[in-house]
Amino acid sequence: MIHQFLTNRAAPLFDVTYPRRVVLISGAHGVNEFFSLALPPILPLLVTDYGLTYARAGLLVSVYFAMYALFQLPAGFLADRVGQARLITLGTVVMGLGLVGASFASSYLFIAMGVAVSGLGGSVYHPAGMSLISDIESETTVGKAMGVHEVAGLLGNLLAPLMIGGVAALTGWRTGLRVAGIFGVLYAGVFAITTRTATQPTPAVSRSDPSSSGSPGSFRKRVFQAIRIPIALWVLGLVLAKFAFTLQTYGVRTYATSYAVVRTAMSTGMANGALGMFLAGGAITTLWFGSLADRYDRLHLITVMFLVAGILIGVTALIPGQPLVFVGWFFVLGMAVYATLPVVNTLISEYATQESSGSLFGIVQTASALGGVIGPALFGGLAEKTGLVVAYPAIAVVCGVACLGAFLTKQDIF
């Protein structure tokens, strides 16, 4: 009976039109997010080997995300021109080779160059992968597909410290990076082969322009249309919402371990449990809210959950410092913070047309990547001035920017 209940409850969450394609694309997302957390587990080892400050070691993470941000917009244009699946394969290979190259580096500069190449490869995924899901899934299933997609990304986040950190602890950071790089290249091969042999789905009807025929048109025309897109308030709203989500989320997860150490006096190893629980809570809620996004008003969901997340981030300052209570609270916090992610992505899909979905996702994901670059630096600087105990709950202020984005998205452009 229990099994039947769980099966009946879970079935709607995975009820997508093209499950095999969604799983393959989501797997590529997991690999992409795996690489986004490749460096943090080995930063202490780099500090020791090269005599770096933590600021210089952390700059390597900024280099990765700066390249990630700079090239997402052109990657969106390229996805519309050469095809999303091909671009995902190429980007994943470049991502892996960049880390393999960094593992052979003899100096800080060459490590940074390898990381930059990896970030360049990683930049193509979101505009290509998310637009591909948007194109193949219908209005009634795209939210569930986005939920599965985001869960895979969070699982990739969880795998990175385990695989890379574990290998690095046993055999050194160079081997850790090589294993990670080879893993990415192997998945790219699997993705390329399976997507070529899979039956090509018929693209779903455009959700923002039902009369769209799906004809690709000329590349020049699509670029011109993409240049016009940012004038619309609804695009500004989507950009603000995605930027605010990443700014908030990267701020919370970057300093989760440090904040737990300060508040509870736990060891760093135990405090990492707070980060793990945060990501685990996020994995659960993204799948659930992906399904809700197909049934309820998406703008209302976004607004409510950003407000809830902001309140809970602020309340974190009042949570007792007992380790078990504190770590458990981060599970709840992860559920609230990540609830908006599949809803925002589904909303972007709703506004995307078949012929320019890559461009739209490229614009929005560029803003998202900028949030990833700015968030850790912004709240780290605030922590230096006010202390982490004050700066961490202050992340809640970002939720106001996200709600403004939701408001602007409601504005009619037609």
C-alpha positions in Angstrom: 0.0 0.0 0.0 2.8 2.4 0.9 4.6 1.6 -2.3 1.4 2.2 -4.3 0.9 5.5 -2.6 4.4 6.7 -3.3 4.2 5.6 -6.9 0.9 7.4 -7.4 2.3 10.5 -5.9 5.6 10.4 -7.8 4.2 9.6 -11.2 2.9 13.1 -12.0 6.3 14.5 -11.2 7.9 12.5 -14.0 5.1 12.6 -16.5 6.9 14.4 -19.3 6.4 14.0 -23.1 9.9 12.8 -23.9 11.4 11.2 -20.7 14.5 9.8 -22.4 15.4 13.2 -23.9 14.7 15.0 -20.7 16.9 12.6 -18.7 19.8 12.9 -21.1 19.6 16.7 -21.1 19.2 16.7 -17.3 22.3 14.5 -17.0 24.3 17.0 -19.0 23.0 19.7 -16.6 24.2 17.6 -13.7 27.7 17.4 -15.3 27.7 21.1 -15.8 26.8 21.8 -12.2 29.3 19.2 -11.1 32.0 21.3 -12.8 30.7 24.5 -11.2 31.7 23.1 -7.8 35.0 21.5 -8.9 37.3 24.0 -7.4 36.0 24.7 -3.9 36.9 21.2 -2.6 40.5 21.6 -3.6 41.1 25.3 -2.7 42.8 24.5 0.7 45.2 22.2 -1.2 46.0 24.9 -3.7 46.6 27.3 -0.9 49.2 24.9 0.6 50.9 23.9 -2.7 51.3 27.4 -4.1 51.3 29.5 -0.9 48.2 31.4 -2.0 46.0 33.6 0.1 42.3 32.4 0.1 41.5 35.6 -1.8 43.7 34.5 -4.7 42.5 30.9 -4.5 38.9 32.1 -4.5 39.7 34.3 -7.6 40.0 31.1 -9.6 36.3 30.5 -8.9 35.5 34.0 -10.1 37.5 33.4 -13.3 35.4 30.3 -14.0 32.1 32.1 -13.5 33.3 35.3 -15.3 33.9 33.2 -18.5 30.7 31.4 -17.8 28.8 34.7 -17.8 30.5 36.4 -20.7 29.8 33.7 -23.2 26.3 32.7 -22.3 24.7 35.3 -24.5 26.6 34.4 -27.7 26.1 30.8 -26.8 22.3 31.4 -26.9 22.6 32.8 -30.5 24.8 29.9 -31.5 22.4 27.3 -30.0 19.7 28.7 -32.4 22.1 28.4 -35.3 23.9 25.1 -35.0 21.6 23.1 -32.7 21.4 22.7 -29.0 22.5 19.1 -28.7 25.6 19.6 -30.7 26.5 22.7 -28.6 26.0 20.8 -25.4 28.3 18.0 -26.5 31.0 20.4 -27.6 30.7 22.5 -24.4 31.0 19.5 -22.1 34.1 18.3 -23.9 35.8 21.7 -23.6 34.7 21.9 -19.9 36.4 18.6 -19.2 39.6 19.3 -21.2 40.0 22.7 -19.4 40.2 21.0 -16.1 42.5 18.3 -17.4 44.8 21.1 -18.7 44.6 22.9 -15.3 45.7 19.6 -13.6 49.0 19.7 -15.5 49.7 23.5 -14.8 53.0 24.4 -13.3 51.9 27.8 -12.0 48.9 29.8 -10.7 48.5 31.6 -14.1 48.3 28.3 -16.1 45.7 26.9 -13.6 43.7 30.1 -14.2 43.9 29.6 -17.9 42.7 26.0 -17.7 39.8 27.1 -15.4 38.9 29.9 -17.9 38.7 27.3 -20.7 36.5 25.1 -18.6 34.3 28.1 -17.8 34.0 28.9 -21.5 32.9 25.3 -22.2 30.4 25.5 -19.4 28.8 28.7 -20.6 27.0 27.0 -23.5 24.9 24.6 -21.5 22.1 26.6 -20.0 21.0 28.5 -23.1 21.2 25.3 -25.1 19.9 22.7 -22.6 17.1 24.7 -21.1 15.9 26.0 -24.5 16.0 22.4 -25.8 13.7 21.2 -23.0 11.5 24.3 -23.6 11.2 23.4 -27.3 10.4 19.7 -26.9 8.0 19.8 -24.0 4.4 21.1 -24.0 2.8 23.8 -21.8 1.4 21.1 -19.5 4.7 19.1 -19.0 7.5 21.7 -19.2 7.3 22.5 -15.5 7.8 18.9 -14.6 10.7 18.6 -17.1 12.3 21.7 -15.6 11.9 20.2 -12.1 13.7 17.0 -13.2 16.4 19.2 -14.9 17.1 21.2 -11.7 17.2 18.1 -9.5 19.9 16.6 -11.8 21.9 19.9 -11.4 21.7 19.7 -7.6 22.8 16.1 -7.7 25.8 17.2 -9.7 26.5 19.8 -7.0 26.4 17.2 -4.4 28.7 14.8 -6.3 31.5 17.3 -6.8 32.7 17.5 -3.2 32.4 13.8 -2.9 34.2 12.7 -6.0 36.7 15.5 -6.5 37.3 16.2 -2.8 37.6 12.5 -2.1 40.1 11.7 -4.9 42.1 14.9 -4.0 42.3 13.8 -0.4 43.7 10.4 -1.4 45.9 11.2 -4.4 46.2 15.0 -4.7 44.3 17.8 -6.3 45.8 17.2 -9.8 44.3 13.7 -9.9 41.0 15.0 -8.6 40.8 17.5 -11.5 41.9 14.9 -14.1 39.2 12.4 -12.9 36.6 15.2 -13.1 37.7 16.2 -16.6 37.7 12.7 -17.9 34.3 12.1 -16.4 32.9 15.1 -18.3 34.4 14.0 -21.6 33.0 10.5 -21.2 29.5 11.9 -20.5 29.8 14.1 -23.6 30.4 11.0 -25.7 27.4 9.2 -24.2 25.3 12.2 -24.7 26.4 12.6 -28.4 25.7 9.0 -29.2 22.4 8.6 -27.4 21.0 11.9 -28.8 21.9 10.9 -32.3 20.2 7.5 -32.0 17.1 8.8 -30.1 14.0 9.6 -32.1 13.9 13.3 -32.8 10.8 14.8 -31.1 8.5 17.2 -32.8 9.0 20.6 -31.2 6.2 21.7 -29.0 4.0 24.6 -30.2 5.4 28.0 -29.3 4.0 29.1 -25.9 4.3 32.8 -26.5 3.4 32.9 -30.1 0.9 30.1 -31.1 1.2 31.1 -34.8 4.9 30.4 -34.9 5.8 27.8 -37.4 9.1 27.0 -35.8 11.0 28.0 -39.0 14.6 29.0 -38.0 14.7 32.0 -40.3 18.0 33.8 -41.0 20.6 34.1 -38.2 20.7 37.9 -38.9 17.0 38.1 -38.3 17.2 36.2 -35.0 20.1 38.4 -33.8 18.0 41.5 -34.6 15.0 40.0 -32.7 17.3 39.2 -29.8 18.6 42.8 -29.7 15.0 44.0 -29.5 14.0 41.6 -26.7 15.6 43.5 -23.8 13.4 46.6 -24.5 10.4 44.7 -23.2 9.6 44.9 -19.4 8.8 41.2 -19.3 12.4 40.3 -20.3 13.7 42.8 -17.7 11.5 41.0 -15.1 12.8 37.6 -16.1 16.4 38.9 -16.0 15.9 40.4 -12.5 14.2 37.3 -11.1 17.0 34.9 -12.4 19.8 37.3 -11.4 18.3 37.7 -7.9 17.8 33.9 -7.5 21.5 33.2 -8.3 22.7 36.1 -6.2 20.8 34.9 -3.3 21.5 31.2 -3.7 25.3 31.6 -4.3 25.5 33.9 -1.3 23.8 31.3 0.9 25.7 28.2 -0.3 29.1 29.9 -0.6 29.1 30.9 3.1 26.9 28.1 4.6 29.9 26.2 6.0 31.6 29.3 7.4 28.4 30.6 8.9 27.7 27.2 10.6 31.2 27.3 12.1 30.8 30.8 13.5 27.3 30.1 14.9 27.8 26.6 16.3 31.6 26.2 16.8 31.4 22.9 14.7 34.4 21.7 12.9 34.7 22.5 9.2 33.9 18.9 8.3 30.7 18.8 10.3 29.7 22.3 9.2 29.8 21.0 5.6 26.7 19.1 6.6 24.8 22.3 6.6 25.7 22.8 2.9 24.8 19.2 2.1 21.4 19.5 3.7 20.8 22.8 2.0 21.4 21.2 -1.4 19.4 18.0 -0.4 16.4 20.2 0.5 16.7 22.0 -2.8 16.8 18.8 -4.7 13.5 17.7 -3.2 11.6 20.9 -3.6 12.7 21.6 -7.2 11.0 18.4 -8.4 7.9 19.2 -6.5 7.6 22.8 -7.6 8.3 21.9 -11.2 5.1 19.9 -11.1 3.2 22.8 -9.3 4.4 25.2 -12.0 2.3 23.2 -14.5 -0.9 23.6 -12.4 -0.8 27.0 -10.7 -0.1 30.6 -11.7 3.7 30.8 -12.0 4.1 34.5 -11.2 2.1 34.0 -7.9 4.3 31.0 -7.0 7.5 32.9 -7.7 6.4 35.9 -5.6 5.2 33.9 -2.7 8.3 31.6 -2.5 10.8 34.4 -2.9 9.1 36.1 0.1 9.1 32.9 2.1 12.8 32.3 1.2 13.7 35.9 2.3 11.9 35.5 5.6 13.6 32.2 6.3 17.0 33.5 5.4 16.5 36.4 7.9 15.1 34.0 10.6 18.4 32.0 10.3 19.9 34.6 12.6 17.5 33.5 15.4 18.0 29.7 15.0 19.6 28.1 18.1 23.3 27.2 17.7 22.8 23.5 18.5 24.5 21.6 15.6 21.6 19.2 14.8 19.0 21.9 14.9 21.2 24.2 12.8 22.0 21.6 10.1 18.3 20.6 10.0 17.3 24.2 9.5 19.5 24.4 6.4 17.5 21.5 4.9 14.3 23.6 5.3 16.1 26.7 4.0 17.3 24.8 0.9 13.7 23.8 0.2 12.5 27.4 0.4 15.4 28.9 -1.6 15.3 26.4 -4.5 11.5 26.3 -4.8 11.5 29.2 -7.2 14.1 27.8 -9.6 12.0 25.4 -11.7 9.1 28.0 -11.6 11.3 30.8 -13.0 12.7 28.5 -15.7 9.2 27.3 -16.6 8.1 31.0 -16.9 11.0 31.7 -19.2 10.0 28.7 -21.3 6.4 30.1 -21.4 7.7 33.3 -23.0 10.2 31.7 -25.4 9.4 31.2 -29.0 10.6 28.2 -31.0 13.0 30.2 -33.2 14.6 32.3 -30.5 14.4 30.2 -27.3 18.2 29.8 -27.2 18.7 33.6 -27.4 16.2 34.3 -24.6 17.7 31.7 -22.3 21.1 33.0 -23.2 20.1 36.5 -22.1 18.5 35.4 -18.9 21.3 32.9 -18.0 23.9 35.6 -18.6 22.2 37.6 -15.8 22.1 34.4 -13.7 25.8 33.8 -14.2 26.5 37.4 -13.2 24.7 36.8 -10.0 27.0 33.9 -9.4 30.0 36.1 -9.9 28.8 39.0 -7.8 27.0 37.2 -5.0 30.0 35.6 -3.2 32.1 38.8 -3.6 29.3 41.1 -2.5 28.4 39.2 0.7 32.0 38.3 1.4 32.8 42.1 1.3 29.9 42.8 3.6 31.0 40.1 6.0 34.5 41.7 6.2 32.8 45.0 7.3 30.0 43.8 9.5 30.9 40.2 10.4 29.4 37.0 8.9 26.7 36.8 11.7 25.2 40.0 10.3 26.0 39.7 6.6 24.6 36.2 6.2 20.9 37.0 7.1 21.2 40.2 5.1 21.1 38.0 1.9 17.3 38.1 2.5 17.2 41.6 1.0 17.8 40.1 -2.4 14.3 38.6 -2.4 12.9 42.1 -2.8 14.7 42.5 -6.2 13.3 39.1 -7.2 9.7 40.2 -6.4 10.3 43.4 -8.5 11.3 41.1 -11.3 8.0 39.1 -10.9 6.1 42.3 -11.0 7.7 43.5 -14.2 7.2 40.2 -15.9 3.4 40.7 -15.5 3.6 43.7 -17.8 2.0 43.2 -21.2 4.2 43.7 -24.2 1.7 42.9 -26.9 
